[in-house]
Amino acid sequence: MAEVELCVENGIATVLLNRPERLNAFTDAMEAGLISALDRADEDDDVRVVVLTGAGRAFCAGADLSAAGDTFAQWRASGQAEPGTQFPVPGQKLPLRRDGGGRVTLRIFRCRKPVIAAVNGAAVGVGATMILACDIRMASEEARFGYVFGRIGVTPEACSSWFLPRVVPMQTALEWVLTARVFPAAEALDKGLVRSVHASGDLLPAAMALASEMADSTAPVSAALTRQMMWRMLTASDPMQAHYAETLALNQRGVSADAIEGISAFLENRPPVFPDRVGKDLPDVFPHLETFAFEDEKLRGTDE
C-alpha cells in the first residue's frame, strides 16, 4: 500500500497521507511520495487545486519514532535519502542529511497550484509544520496541533521557523513552540492557524467546495502567479519589488489569451473558458529575486 495516494477528479488533486494504522507518521517513503504527488499535480494542467489530507483518525502524528532513541541516527544514515540530500561532515561518522519535512514544505511552497490542507485529526511535529506552506488550512473539530520538538529534545523543522511567525503572531508561535503543548482546533482557529473548523464529516466536503470555487473562478496561470507573488512578497524589502513583479505580470497577462477570454466573458455575462495552461504559459515575473540553492559547499564549508 502506498504511503501517499493521489486522486484527480474534477480539476482537484487529493493528496492522501495513507498510513492510518500508524496515524500517518512521517517516513522516508512518505516524504518521497508527497514530493512525487505534488510533482505530478504540477505537471497535470487539468489539476487546478490540490487538497492535502490524512486517512483515518489522524492527519499526521509527526515523524515515525518507532526506532526510539536511534530514530535520528538511523534517519541520517538511511540509504533511502533522495539523491543530493546527504553530505559528509568532517569529524563525524554520520552524514548530514537535509530535513525531509523541509523538502516537502519547500515543494508545497513552490507548487504552481493552490494547496488546501484539510486537517482531519492529530497534526503534530511535521504534521503541524508541513501545513504552514499551504495557502488555506481547514480543520475538523477532532484536530489537535502540536509543535512538540522541544519535548523530545530536538528543534523545529520543515521551515517552520520561517513560516509559523508569518502565519500567526510571533508571541503565539513562540508560546506554541516553547511550551511544546498540544492544543485544540478551537485555539488554532482563534489564533489564525486555520481558516475554519468543521464537524468531522463536513471537513472534506467543505475543503472540496472551496477548492471547486477556486478552480471554477480563476484562470490557472493567474492563480499560480498570484500565490507566488503573495508568498514571495512577505520578505520583500520594499514595495518596489512588488510593483516590479506586478508590472511584469500585468503587462504579460493583460494581453494573454486568458485576459481576452476573461474580459469577453465578463462583458457577455457568461462563465469564462480560460485557454492558457500553467505548463506552457506561466511567465517569469521574479527575475530580480535571488533563489537560494542548497549546494554541498554551503553545508560543508571549505575546511574539509
Solvent accessible surface area in square Angstrom, and as a share of the most:
residue,aa,sasa,rsa
1,M,167,0.75
2,A,60,0.47
3,E,43,0.19
4,V,17,0.10
5,E,76,0.34
6,L,38,0.19
7,C,75,0.45
8,V,63,0.36
9,E,112,0.50
10,N,134,0.69
11,G,16,0.15
12,I,10,0.05
13,A,0,0.00
14,T,23,0.13
15,V,1,0.01
16,L,43,0.21
17,L,0,0.00
18,N,11,0.05
19,R,29,0.11
20,P,51,0.32
21,E,115,0.52
22,R,100,0.36
23,L,53,0.26
24,N,0,0.00
25,A,8,0.06
26,F,21,0.09
27,T,30,0.17
28,D,25,0.13
29,A,50,0.39
30,M,0,0.00
31,E,6,0.03
32,A,36,0.28
33,G,21,0.20
34,L,1,0.01
35,I,28,0.14
36,S,48,0.31
37,A,2,0.01
38,L,4,0.02
39,D,49,0.25
40,R,130,0.47
41,A,1,0.00
42,D,7,0.04
43,E,129,0.58
44,D,50,0.26
45,D,44,0.23
46,D,102,0.53
47,V,0,0.00
48,R,62,0.23
49,V,1,0.00
50,V,0,0.00
51,V,0,0.00
52,L,5,0.03
53,T,7,0.04
54,G,9,0.08
55,A,17,0.13
56,G,56,0.54
57,R,190,0.69
58,A,2,0.01
59,F,0,0.00
60,C,0,0.00
61,A,36,0.28
62,G,4,0.04
63,A,42,0.33
64,D,27,0.14
65,L,80,0.40
66,S,81,0.52
67,A,33,0.26
68,A,77,0.59
69,G,82,0.79
70,D,82,0.42
71,T,17,0.10
72,F,85,0.35
73,A,44,0.34
74,Q,104,0.46
75,W,68,0.24
76,R,54,0.20
77,A,57,0.44
78,S,21,0.14
79,G,81,0.78
80,Q,124,0.55
81,A,17,0.14
82,E,61,0.27
83,P,128,0.81
84,G,57,0.55
85,T,4,0.02
86,Q,65,0.29
87,F,5,0.02
88,P,82,0.51
89,V,37,0.21
90,P,74,0.46
91,G,90,0.86
92,Q,102,0.45
93,K,208,0.88
94,L,59,0.29
95,P,33,0.21
96,L,67,0.33
97,R,12,0.04
98,R,52,0.19
99,D,54,0.28
100,G,3,0.03
101,G,3,0.03
102,G,6,0.06
103,R,43,0.16
104,V,0,0.00
105,T,0,0.00
106,L,47,0.24
107,R,44,0.16
108,I,1,0.01
109,F,28,0.12
110,R,107,0.39
111,C,0,0.00
112,R,71,0.26
113,K,3,0.01
114,P,16,0.10
115,V,1,0.01
116,I,0,0.00
117,A,0,0.00
118,A,0,0.00
119,V,0,0.00
120,N,28,0.14
121,G,1,0.01
122,A,29,0.23
123,A,0,0.00
124,V,28,0.16
125,G,6,0.06
126,V,8,0.04
127,G,0,0.00
128,A,0,0.00
129,T,0,0.00
130,M,0,0.00
131,I,0,0.00
132,L,0,0.00
133,A,0,0.00
134,C,0,0.00
135,D,39,0.20
136,I,43,0.22
137,R,26,0.10
138,M,0,0.00
139,A,0,0.00
140,S,1,0.01
141,E,100,0.45
142,E,94,0.42
143,A,0,0.00
144,R,98,0.36
145,F,0,0.00
146,G,0,0.00
147,Y,1,0.00
148,V,20,0.11
149,F,10,0.04
150,G,51,0.49
151,R,146,0.53
152,I,87,0.44
153,G,69,0.66
154,V,50,0.29
155,T,102,0.59
156,P,53,0.34
157,E,42,0.19
158,A,0,0.00
159,C,40,0.24
160,S,4,0.03
161,S,93,0.60
162,W,81,0.28
163,F,4,0.02
164,L,4,0.02
165,P,37,0.23
166,R,96,0.35
167,V,30,0.17
168,V,5,0.03
169,P,80,0.51
170,M,108,0.48
171,Q,147,0.65
172,T,10,0.06
173,A,5,0.04
174,L,84,0.42
175,E,79,0.35
176,W,1,0.00
177,V,29,0.17
178,L,138,0.68
179,T,70,0.40
180,A,8,0.06
181,R,74,0.27
182,V,67,0.38
183,F,1,0.00
184,P,55,0.34
185,A,2,0.02
186,A,72,0.56
187,E,34,0.15
188,A,0,0.00
189,L,76,0.38
190,D,111,0.57
191,K,82,0.35
192,G,40,0.38
193,L,0,0.00
194,V,6,0.04
195,R,126,0.46
196,S,21,0.13
197,V,44,0.25
198,H,37,0.16
199,A,45,0.35
200,S,67,0.43
201,G,64,0.61
202,D,79,0.41
203,L,4,0.02
204,L,72,0.36
205,P,82,0.51
206,A,25,0.20
207,A,0,0.00
208,M,52,0.23
209,A,64,0.49
210,L,25,0.13
211,A,0,0.00
212,S,43,0.28
213,E,110,0.49
214,M,46,0.20
215,A,6,0.05
216,D,113,0.58
217,S,68,0.44
218,T,62,0.36
219,A,7,0.06
220,P,11,0.07
221,V,0,0.00
222,S,39,0.25
223,A,20,0.15
224,A,2,0.01
225,L,9,0.05
226,T,69,0.40
227,R,14,0.05
228,Q,19,0.09
229,M,35,0.16
230,M,140,0.63
231,W,28,0.10
232,R,69,0.25
233,M,41,0.18
234,L,87,0.43
235,T,73,0.43
236,A,32,0.25
237,S,109,0.70
238,D,72,0.37
239,P,112,0.70
240,M,121,0.54
241,Q,42,0.19
242,A,21,0.16
243,H,106,0.48
244,Y,97,0.37
245,A,1,0.00
246,E,86,0.39
247,T,55,0.32
248,L,49,0.24
249,A,9,0.07
250,L,133,0.66
251,N,97,0.50
252,Q,77,0.34
253,R,29,0.11
254,G,41,0.40
255,V,119,0.69
256,S,17,0.11
257,A,48,0.37
258,D,3,0.02
259,A,23,0.18
260,I,113,0.57
261,E,32,0.14
262,G,20,0.19
263,I,106,0.54
264,S,36,0.24
265,A,1,0.01
266,F,165,0.69
267,L,136,0.68
268,E,108,0.48
269,N,142,0.73
270,R,90,0.33
271,P,111,0.70
272,P,48,0.30
273,V,115,0.66
274,F,37,0.15
275,P,65,0.41
276,D,14,0.07
277,R,84,0.31
278,V,3,0.02
279,G,48,0.46
280,K,154,0.65
281,D,45,0.24
282,L,57,0.28
283,P,24,0.15
284,D,100,0.52
285,V,0,0.00
286,F,19,0.08
287,P,86,0.54
288,H,65,0.29
289,L,41,0.20
290,E,168,0.75
291,T,93,0.54
292,F,132,0.55
293,A,44,0.34
294,F,81,0.34
295,E,80,0.36
296,D,52,0.27
297,E,114,0.51
298,K,110,0.47
299,L,59,0.30
300,R,65,0.24
301,G,37,0.36
302,T,145,0.84
303,D,114,0.59
304,E,129,0.58
